[in-house]
Amino acid sequence: IFYKSNNIYIETNNKEGNSYSANMKNSWEILEQGKVPQYEIKEHKGLFNKGTKIQIKGYKIDNPEQLFNIETIKDYIQWFTIGGSFRNIFANNIKIRNLVNNIDVVPQIIIDDKINHKCEIIAGMHQFEEPNENPIVNLEQLKYKRSSDYSRPFGPFNRETNINGEYISVQVYGTVSGVNARNKICRLKYDETHKSRFGLYLCKDFIPCTKMDSLIGTEEYEHYHIMANSQNFKLTSDRNNISNIDDFKIKWILDQIKDIVDNQIRPIAEREYFNMIKNEEEEYETQRKCERTIKNINKIYRSEDLDIDNLPILKIPRNEIETALLFVSILSNENTQYSIKRYIDKVASYSAKLPTDMVCIDSKGETSLVEIEFKLSNFLKHKHPIQTVDYIVCWKIDIEENKSYKANNETCVFVSNNENRYLYYIFLWIFSSNP
């Protein structure tokens, strides 16, 4: 992204005490012409100020302060450059000290934002979540009142061996943490998620180069922030991939990483952090059920009364289930069953998941298939096969009777029988071949 600018200028010193500067002009315009931008390197006699200076001018984007500011630059540096190394965590390991230069040195990085006129000095090391294994209740969270602030570190782990006389080692350090803890250590881009940022990174020189979330062994890998370093990795020229990933020595390294995660990280995370999440979800669901119950009670008492003294149902139906309940009450009451007993005498079974809701028996002992609907129009919307129903029981008739309708490419007419309309409706199917 730095090429999309008018000028890139770098000053640096090497460990031999030599000073150099590099300058690249109009890199974006040259790229648009299909050419590779050239840069000029100069050697200087006097030393520059300690460290490396990178200056980007004329970044070509609308509102550059939204993409290029102290927070976004700091995030990039501390995650994906040497300014985000986590080597200091392993500074006490003598063997690793011999593998990595300046392992206990944490550079200071100055970010000077000329657009917003801000300047900040940051520590040049990777940011991990602060330990917080017993977070207090966060009242701003609806569901995850404690786990969102949880964080537990794991490591540092170091494993080593010799394969064909070559020293092989891997270093692992990481955390499992909640969403608030993760948010504190990253500045996600507009199209970036925790799932794309967090997980498990393979590293060289203790700098992340590529993700390998499959080593965590769970689809919930975004809760983990694990760095696995090996100086035996060989990187591609862009440092974004490992070129010797198929080497059997690297296979040993990957096996060690997976073993550490499987046996020393994930079991503890599941027992503590994910169990906390599970309890919070259960508590939240219980709370939601109580709230829905109270809301439903208030709604019920505002609804219209049925006003039928012979029935134990107080309110008019509001859905298919309540319609079925009212129908069974009518069928079981001596004062109301006479109107439908001839057609439907007893209920053999009921299931809202089957093609027909009820299997019933009529007064002659014959089987009757009964479909329950809150509104008659739902029968057409649900596309029930005509052959799977003998009677439809509904609370509301919201379509015009004695009129042709299409049901699964068959024409039918709902014929009204005006007797006892509040108790039942019998619909005789008349096909187009027999109008």
N, C-alpha and C positions, 0 to 999 in steps of 0.2 A: 504493500500500500504506500510505502514511502516514495516510490517512483512517480506517484501522481502528484508531483510538485514541480515548482520552478527550479529549486536548487536544494541539494543535499550536501552538507559540509560536515566533515569529521576531523577531530584532532585527537591524537592519542600518543602515548609513550609505551615502548616495550620494556621488558625486564632488563635489557642490556643498557637502558638509558638513552636510547635513540628516540627522536621525536618525529612524527609524521603527520601530514594532513592530506586529506583526500577531498576532492570537489567534483560534483556531478551537476551539470547545468542542463535545464530543459529536458529532463529525462522523459517526461510524459509525451511531449511533442515528438521526440525522436522515436519513441515506441510506436506512436500512431503512424509514423512513416514506415513502419516495418523494419526498423533498424534497432540495433542493440546500443543503448546509451554507453558512452565512454566516460571514464573518470581519470582524473589526473592526481598522481600521488607525489607529494613533495617531502623531502627530508629537511628538517630544520636543525640548526646548531643548538639553539637554546631549548631547554625543556619547557613544555607547556605545563599548565597547572596539573597537579596529580589527578590521574584518572582519564576518562574518555569523554569527549564532548561531541554530541550529535545535534546538528542544527538543521531544521527543515523549514524551508521558506516557500510561501506561495502554494500551499496545499489546495488542489483544485477540487473543491466541493462546496455546495451551498451550506451555509451555517457551519463552518468548520469547527466552531467551538463546541458543537454537540458531539462530534466524533473525536476531535483532538482537544482534550483538556487534561487537567492534572489527574483526574480520577481514571479516565480511560487509558492514559499513558502509563500510569502507575500499575493498573491492572495488567496490562500487557507485559511490562517489564518484570513484575514479580511472579508472573505465571510462566512466561515462555522465553525468557532470556537468562543470561548468566546472572543478571541482577535479581533473579528469582531462584537461585540455587538453594538447596537445603543441606549442603555439605556440612555446615556447622553443627548439625545434629549428631554427626558421626566423628566429631573432632577428637574425641577421647580414644578412638580406636587407632592403635599404633600402625597396624597394617594398612588401614585405609589412608592414614596420613602420608604414607609412602607412595600411595597411588595417585593422590590428588594434591595439587599445589595449593597453598594458601587456604587450607581447609578450615582454619579457624578465623579467617579474615572475613568480616562482613563489610563490604564497601558502602559508602554513603553516596546516594544518587540525588542530584539536584535536578528538579524539573522546573523549568522556567517557562511559564505560559504567557507568551507575549500578547495573545489575543484577549484573554481575560485579566491580564496584569496580575497574575498570581505566581508565587514561587514556593516550592515545598521541597524539603529534604527528606528522603525516605531511606530506610534500611534495605540494602540489596540482598534480600533473602526471601525465600518462598514463605507465604503466609498460610499458616494452619489455624484452625479454629481454636480458641482458648478453651481449656478443659472446663467443663461444667457438667458433672455427672449427677448433680442433685439440683436441677433448676427449680426456682420458685414458680408458683402459678402465675402465668401471664394472662391477665384478664382481658387483654386486647385480642386474644385468640379465641375463636368460637369453639374449635374442636381440639386442636393439639396445644393445650394450655401449658404443658411442661416440655414435651418432647421437641417442640419447635426451637427451644433454646438449649437443648441437650448437646453435649459434645464430650467425646472420650478419645484420648490418644492411644495409639498402639505402637509399640516399639520404643527405641530403634532395634531392628532385627538385623543380624549379619550372619550370612552363611558362606562357607568357603570350602573349596576342595582343590585337588590337582587332577587334571585329566591329560594324560599323555605328557606329563611334565609341565603343563601350563597351569598357572595359578588362576582359578576361577572363583569369583565371589559375587554376591548380590546383597544389596542393602535395602531394607524395606522400612518405611515409616508411614503412618497415616492416622486417620480419624474416622469415626462415624458420628454424624451430627445432624441436627434438625435444620429446618429451612432457614430460620432466622440466623443461626450461627453461620450457615453457609453464605448467606447474603452479605454478612459483614466482611468477608474476605474476597469478594469478587465484584466486578462491575460488568454484568452481562450486556452483550449487544442486544439490539432490538429484536433480533430473530434467534437469540440464543436462549437455551434452557439449562436448568440444573443437570438434566440428563446428558446434555451435550458437553457440559463443562466438567462435571465431577465424575468420579469413577476411579479407574486404576490407570496410571501412566507408567510407561517404561521410560527410563531416563538414562542419559549418558552425561558424565561430568556433573551429576545431580541436577540436571536441567531436563524438564519434561520434553519428550520428542514425539511420542505416539501413544494413543490409548489402546488398552487391551482389557476391556471391561469383562470379557468372558472369563477371565481368571478369578473374578469375584464369585461367580457361580450363582447369581441371583438377578432377577429382572429389576430389583430395587437397588441397583448399583449406584444411583445418583446420591444415595445417603452416605456413600463412602467417599473418602478423599485419600487415596493411597498412592504413594510414590515408590516405585521399585527401580533402583539404580544398579547398573553393572558397567564397569569399565571395559568389560569384554564385548559389549555391544559395538558393532561397527555401523556408522550412520551413512545414509545417502548424502549427497552434496548439499541438499537443502536442510539437512538435520531433521526432517520430518518423518523418516522411516528408518527401520533397522535393516541393513542390507544382508546381514548374516543370520537372519531369523531362523533359517532351516538347518543351521549348524547343530550337531548333536550336543555340543557344549552349551549352546544357548537353550536347547531343550532342557538340560539339567537346571539351568537358571529359572526357566519358566515353571518347571516342576516344583522348585523350592518356593517360588512366590506363591503358587497355588496352595502348597502345603501350609505355608504361614497363614494365608487367608482362611483356609478351611479349618485349621485347628487352633489358631491363636488369635484370630480376629473375629470372624463371623459368629462362632458360638457365643462369645461374650456379647457381641452386638445384638444378637437375637434374644438372648436371655434378658438383657437390660433395656436397651433402646427400643427394639421392635416390640417387646412385651409391653413397654410403656405406651407405645402407639396403639397397640391392640386394646389395652385397658381404656385409653382415652376415646377410642372409637366406640367401644361398647357403652361407655358412660354417656357419650354424646348421643348415641342412638336411643338410649333409655330416656334421656332428657327430651329428645325430639318426639318420642312416642307420647310422653306425658303432655307436652305442649300441644301435639295434634289431638290428643284426647280431650283436653280442656277446650280447644278451639271447636272440636266437633260437638261437644256438649252444648256450648253456646249457640252453635249453628242450629242444632236440633231444636232447642227451645224457641228459636225464632221462626221455625218452619210451621207450616199449617197442620192443624189437627185433622185426623182421619174422621173422627166423630161417628164411629160405629161401636156402640156399646157392647155388642156381642163378641167383639174380637179383642184379643190382648195387644193389638198393635195400636200405639198412640198416635203416631205421625204418618203422614202420607209418604210413600216411597220416594227415594231420591236417586236410586240406581237399580241395576238388575238384581242384585242380591236381596235388597229390601223388597223388591217386587216379588221375588220367589218366596220370601218369608211371609208376605201378606197372602199370597196364593195358598200356601200350605195351611195358614191359619184359617182361611175361608173353607178349605177342604176338610179340616178337622173339626169344624164347629157345626153342631147339629142344626143351628138356626140358619146357616148360610150354605151348607154343603149340598142341599137339595137341588140347587140350580145347576150344578155341574157334575153331580155324582154319576149321572147317566153316561157322561163322556169320560170323566176322569174320577175314578173311585179311590185309588191308592197310588202312592209314589213308591216305585221299586228302587230307583237310584237317582242321584243328582250329581252332576259334575259339569262345571263351567268350562272344563278343558276339552271335553268330548264334542263331536260334531253336533249332537243334540243334547240339550241340558238335562232333560228328565225322561226316564223310562217309566211309564205309568200303566196302570191296569184300569180298564173301564168296568162298568157294572156287570158285564157279561164275562169278565175274566180275560178279555182280549187285550193285547199290548197296544198302548198308545204312546207315540213319540211327541213330547211337548217341548217347545222352545220358549224360554223366558226372555223377554226383552223389556227394558224400561220404556223405550219408545218404539212404536211399530216400525218407524223408518230404519231403525237399527238392523232389522231383519234383512233389509235390502243391502245396507252398508256392509254387513258381515258376510254377505254372499253365501248364505246357507243353501245347500242343495234342497230343492223342493221335495225330493224323494225321502229326505230324512226327518220330516216333520208332519204330524197329523194336526196338531193344534199349536197356536201361538197365544201365549198369555202375556199381556203387556199392561202397563199403567196408562200410558198416553198414546192416543191415536193422533199422530202429527202429520199424516198424509191423507189425501182425499180417498174416500172409500168408493167402491164400485167403479174403479178406474184401472186401466191396464198399466202394469209396471213390468220392467225387465228384472228377472232374478236368474243369474247364471245363464244368460242367453235364452231363457224361457219366459214366455209371457204369462203373467198371472193377474188375477183380479181379486182384490180383497172385498168380499161380499159381506155387507153389514147385516147382523141380526140384532134388532133393537131391544130384545128382551134382556133385562138385568145387565145393562151396559157396565155398571160399576163392578160387576162380578166376573164377567167372562166375555170373550169374543171368540167366535168360531169362524174360521176363514176357510171357505171351500175353494179349492184350486180349480180354476177353469183355464185350460190351455188354449192357445190360439187355434188349434185344430178342432176345438169344441167350444166355440164362443157362446 
